Amino acid sequence: MQYLHGVEVGVGAYFNGDAFLAPACIDFEHKRFFPGDLGELTGEMGTIVSYRGAEKIFNASLARVAPLLRESGYCGYINLNMMANDDGLWPLEFTSRFGYPGAICEALHQETWDAIFLRMLRPGRLDITTRPGFAAGVVLTVPPFPYAQGYKELSQGGPICFQPGMTPADRATLHFAEVARLDG
């Protein structure tokens, strides 16, 4: 694959089998292990998402595949990851599964997941209610990440500890993924 300079950007939306629900989500992933674009490529170390400001990129890219999704009977979330530069948008990959950045978007939803999923399954409203602003998903790691060897022996089951001064409101802003809750 030819290397492209630019900004990696994704746009995603829920598709109900006939049309996209609005608004679309725009996301920016950080894939390197360290800040400053340094270190190994990890898949994802963090992502910024927003339901505001995606319209132009959505209309120029993902919205154009609606007829193909409709024809295939697709229903669900779909994200198109691209490189953006002065020459345009360059598609890299589709992600047609629920996961990142969808899990990060939960912090911006004003509706429950079951309400959003029902909206995809039943004809009717084509909108979801979301908060303005953005959400940041941050991948916190434990050794030996980014290497798999030794994870189970060294790190699996390690506790997540919080500062004693965290309020219930602070804790309500945290949304966990890929962790286990034991004994409460």
Buried (B, 14 or more C-beta within 10 A) or exposed (E): EEEEEBEBBBBBBBBBBEBBBBBBBBBBBBBBBEEEEEEEEBEBBBBBBBBBEBBEBBEBBBBEBBEEBBEEEBBBBBBBBBBBEEEEBBEBEBBBEEEBBBBBBBBBBEBEEEEBBEBBEEEEEEEBEBEEEBBEBEBEEEEEBBEEEEBEEEEEEEEEEEEEEEEEEEEEEEEEEEEEEEEE
